[in-house]
Amino acid sequence: MHKPQGPLLVVAVALVRRDGHVLMQRRPYDSMHGGLWEFPGGKVEPGEAPAAAAVREMDEELAVTLETSQLEPVGFAGDVTAGVPVRTIVICLYIAHRWTGEPQPQVASEIEWVPAEALKNLEMPPLDYPLAEQLCTLMKKVENRC
């Protein structure tokens, strides 16, 4: 019998332009959830702070530079995988309105700027839907969007 592993912590970032469009990326077709749209991000390394992981991931995945001070926490989503061994996955979403560089997909099949109110219509992995909802709730409150 396999022992459950510790939770897998993942970070994601919603890069938001002044017009309220959010950068989404399409997962590589040969990966789990291949071809679906997601917020860019990735795994937090052992001993790494989540905000530092978000900064690193944006550099690795989109070739943009962020400072941790430019990140604002939005919320999180979690689930337990049905695979063996069982593992809990928690995704923490941040929002950023400022960064340096023009986003270029380094790992994803493609990227697209999507109006915030259209996020819920994208085909996404299951955990990205509650994240999109939390993002829209924040954007309605702060920016009168969604």
C-alpha positions in Angstrom: 0.0 0.0 0.0 1.3 3.5 -0.9 1.5 6.2 1.7 -0.1 9.5 0.8 2.5 12.1 -0.1 2.6 15.6 1.4 0.6 18.4 -0.4 1.9 19.7 -3.7 2.0 23.5 -3.5 1.7 25.2 -6.9 1.7 29.0 -7.6 0.0 30.7 -10.5 -0.1 34.4 -11.6 -2.8 36.4 -13.3 -0.9 39.0 -15.3 -3.6 41.7 -15.9 -3.2 44.5 -18.4 -4.7 48.0 -17.9 -7.7 47.0 -20.1 -8.6 44.2 -17.8 -7.3 41.4 -20.1 -5.7 38.5 -18.3 -2.8 36.4 -19.7 -3.6 32.8 -20.1 -1.5 30.0 -21.5 -2.4 26.8 -23.2 -0.8 23.7 -21.6 1.4 21.6 -23.9 -0.6 19.0 -25.7 1.5 16.1 -24.5 1.1 17.0 -20.8 -1.7 16.3 -18.2 -4.7 18.5 -19.1 -2.9 19.1 -22.5 -4.4 21.8 -24.7 -6.4 23.4 -21.8 -5.9 27.0 -20.8 -4.4 27.9 -17.4 -2.9 30.6 -15.4 0.9 30.5 -15.8 2.9 29.1 -12.9 4.3 26.0 -11.4 5.5 24.0 -8.4 7.0 25.6 -5.3 10.4 24.1 -4.7 11.3 22.8 -1.2 12.3 25.8 1.0 11.1 28.3 -1.5 8.5 31.0 -0.5 5.4 30.9 -2.7 5.8 34.5 -3.9 9.5 33.8 -4.8 8.3 30.7 -6.7 5.8 32.9 -8.6 8.5 35.3 -9.6 10.8 32.4 -10.8 8.0 30.7 -12.7 7.1 33.9 -14.6 10.7 34.2 -15.7 10.9 30.6 -16.7 7.5 30.3 -18.4 7.0 33.8 -19.9 10.4 35.5 -19.8 9.0 38.4 -17.8 10.5 39.9 -14.6 8.4 40.5 -11.5 9.2 41.6 -8.0 7.5 39.9 -5.1 6.2 43.4 -4.1 4.2 43.5 -7.3 2.3 40.3 -6.4 -1.1 40.4 -4.5 -2.6 37.2 -3.3 -6.0 36.4 -4.8 -6.9 33.0 -3.4 -6.4 29.3 -3.7 -7.9 26.1 -4.9 -7.1 22.5 -3.9 -8.0 19.0 -4.6 -6.9 15.4 -3.9 -5.6 13.4 -6.8 -7.2 10.1 -7.4 -3.9 8.6 -8.5 -1.6 6.4 -6.6 -0.1 7.6 -4.3 -2.9 10.0 -3.2 -1.7 13.6 -3.1 -3.3 16.9 -2.3 -2.7 19.7 -4.7 -3.1 23.3 -3.6 -2.7 26.2 -6.1 -2.2 29.7 -4.8 -3.1 32.5 -7.3 -1.5 35.9 -7.3 -2.4 39.0 -9.4 0.2 41.3 -10.9 -0.5 44.6 -12.9 3.2 45.4 -13.5 6.1 43.4 -14.8 9.1 44.0 -17.1 9.3 42.4 -20.5 6.8 41.3 -23.1 5.4 37.8 -22.2 6.6 35.1 -24.6 5.6 31.4 -24.1 8.7 29.4 -23.1 6.9 26.2 -22.2 3.2 26.7 -23.2 1.8 25.9 -26.6 0.5 29.5 -26.9 -0.6 32.5 -24.8 -3.5 34.8 -25.1 -4.9 37.9 -23.5 -8.4 37.1 -22.4 -11.1 39.6 -21.1 -11.5 38.8 -17.4 -15.3 38.2 -17.9 -14.5 35.6 -20.5 -12.2 33.4 -18.3 -15.1 31.2 -17.2 -15.8 30.2 -20.8 -12.3 28.8 -21.4 -11.6 25.1 -21.3 -9.4 24.9 -18.2 -8.1 22.3 -15.7 -10.7 21.9 -12.9 -8.7 23.9 -10.3 -8.4 26.9 -12.6 -12.2 27.6 -12.6 -12.4 28.5 -8.9 -9.3 30.6 -9.3 -10.9 32.5 -12.2 -14.0 33.1 -10.1 -11.9 34.4 -7.2 -10.0 36.6 -9.6 -13.2 38.1 -11.0 -14.6 38.7 -7.5 -11.4 40.7 -6.7 -11.5 42.6 -10.0 -15.2 43.5 -9.6 -14.4 44.8 -6.1 -11.2 46.7 -6.9 -11.4 47.5 -10.6 -15.1 47.3 -11.5 -14.4 44.5 -14.0 -15.9 41.1 -14.8 
